[in-house]
């Protein structure tokens, strides 16, 4: 029962990591759409910023997945792309002609800042949800438990079948932990 409790807590931790990253990715997408709509509403002066935003989205998406699949997220230095710098400069360079444009520019800057903050969260939370040494100790512990079952039980069809079912259950849980701990790859990856 203690093993089940530990595995359950590890699944919850990995699921929390997955949910956080999924939420961050959805937030980035939502903010990008809002910024694009506000730039459209701003007027023709914002066409250059909209064009840059539309250049950023595919490259940023590819970069997020590349960083997290290769394992570079969270551990290396984050570098802002040149296109992102140009986009932010284009937004900062907008000259509002009326109160509506002033309000829009302020909201666009706020959303753009939120996008940058969320992007940094995705980058810094790219580490493994479950530390490898802890996972290795858990697997070793489960192997010892399995070995003790086979030492004290008479070999028979029921014992072998129940041990196989238990092993399948535990290995499925461990697979789930590993898969949820890497939300940008595997069977249950975040949609891009």
CORTASUL-V391154 format. One record per backbone hydrogen bond with DSSP energy under -0.5 kcal/mol. NH is the residue of the N-H (numbers start at 0). CO is the residue of the C=O. If there is no record, write none. Layout:
NH/CO, NH/CO
//
This chain:
4/0, 5/1, 6/2, 7/3, 8/4, 9/5, 10/6, 11/7, 12/8, 13/9, 14/10, 15/11, 16/12, 17/13, 18/14, 19/15, 20/16, 21/17, 22/18, 23/19, 24/20, 25/21, 26/22, 27/23, 28/24, 29/25, 30/26, 31/27, 32/28, 33/29, 34/30, 35/31, 36/32, 37/33, 38/34, 39/35, 40/36, 41/37, 42/38, 45/42, 46/43, 49/45, 50/46, 51/47, 52/48, 53/49, 54/50, 55/51, 56/52, 57/53, 58/54, 59/55, 60/56, 61/57, 62/58, 63/59, 64/60, 65/61, 66/62, 67/63, 68/64, 69/65, 70/66, 71/66, 72/66, 74/71, 75/71, 84/80, 85/81, 86/82, 87/83, 88/84, 89/85, 90/86, 91/87, 92/88, 93/90, 95/93, 101/97, 102/98, 103/99, 104/100, 105/101, 106/102, 107/103, 108/104, 109/105, 110/106, 111/107, 112/108, 113/109, 114/110, 115/111, 116/112, 117/113, 118/114, 119/115, 120/116, 121/117, 122/118, 123/119, 124/120, 125/122, 128/180, 130/128, 134/130, 135/131, 136/132, 137/133, 138/134, 139/135, 140/136, 141/137, 142/138, 143/139, 144/140, 145/141, 146/142, 147/143, 148/144, 149/145, 150/146, 151/147, 152/148, 159/155, 160/156, 161/157, 162/158, 163/159, 164/160, 165/161, 166/162, 167/163, 168/164, 169/165, 170/166, 171/167, 172/168, 173/169, 174/170, 175/171, 176/172, 177/173, 178/174, 179/175, 180/176, 181/178, 184/181, 188/185, 189/182
//
